[in-house]
């Protein structure tokens, strides 16, 4: 169960606004990157490989497919950490997926495939960094990744690449679009998230409310 109300009451208005702003900006930036991955037709990110694979077999939107994936990831995280299921990551998956559905309605034909892929890599990496640093609605699979980094002392990029390899394998089996763009996501997006978080700390003075939790990462809705 979400502790979002506690977040609203525990933080000063300015701090709350900063974290919410970081979170919403991260969702928009990540969705824009995921949309460009799809537009490039060079292969999309592992989550969308699975979402699009599911969409090929079931008449649902990308947003609903991502929400279903989130529900599974939240259940795994909840059982592993012996904690109540959380709501905010589910909202993030649905929000980002719905934004992708909306952005795909735009005319992106003027963006070349390679340029679209290059922009997608940067946007997805930076959007992921913002969402994690906000500590609000950390994406469900990233909750599992953070648990892996704390429990097993794995590097963040390795844990994230491992989880996304599982999503990729399932999506491939369902016929999702896999290509050079998918490889770029695994190598560059997963590798750039931590450097972007470090950059945000130095330049924007943003605290990392997601990754740098003491022992058992929670989603934020977490109390500071």
Buried (B, 14 or more C-beta within 10 A) or exposed (E): EBBBEEBEEEBEEEEBEBBBEBBBBBBBBBBBBBBBBBBBEBBBBBBBBBBBBBBEEEEBBBBBBBBBBBBEBBEBBBEEBEBEBBBBBBBBBBBBBBBBBEBEEEEBEEBEBEEBBBBBBBBBBBBBBBBBBBBBBBBBBBBBBBBBBBBEEBEBBBBBBBBBEEBBBBBBEBBBBBBEBBEBBBEBBBBBBBEBBEBBBEEEEBBBBBBBBEEEBBBBBBEE
